[in-house]
Amino acid sequence: MASDTIFGRMLRGEIPCDEVYSDEKCLAFRDIQPQAPVHVLVIPRKALESLDAAVAEDAELLGHLLLVAAKVARQQGLTDFRTVINSGAKAGQTVFHLHVHVIGGRLLTWPPG
């Protein structure tokens, strides 16, 4: 069962998203507030609040999310990109369903924020 968040609602088909990839473990879609020309979110179908909430049994899923992030980046024409996982409100997480940001298409500076 997906989380009771906007992402959970997307997974259940209750609200639309601009999907770029989907499989049995995750969904990837364009961010509605992009921070770069390419800004895609990769979310697990499993309800997992944050990276901090993950347990050892989630290791395969977490690896899958990162592999999908790289695949999506390539599909979007990126050779250089950034992946970001915010965990917790003070880190900038605003939707409490684990998600991987895939950001690229412009020069990205460091530190990011």
C-alpha angles and dihedrals in degrees: 000000000000122000123269093253135100087272091052089051090051091051090051091049093244093125128023128248134187095253120202100168139009137176138154093282105038151009128220124198141160116275112247090221102042118196093195138018087273116038115155129168121215113201132181119239086224113088102248116157098206144333087269089060093055119109133199091272088062094061095100092047092049091051090048091053091054093047089050090048090057092045092050091048090054091045088053090053097254123144093170120040144145128235119203132184115187113200115194136002095276089055091054101264108150101166112053098217113095112260138171117218115216107197130178149111095104139053108287117206131205134266093036101205 
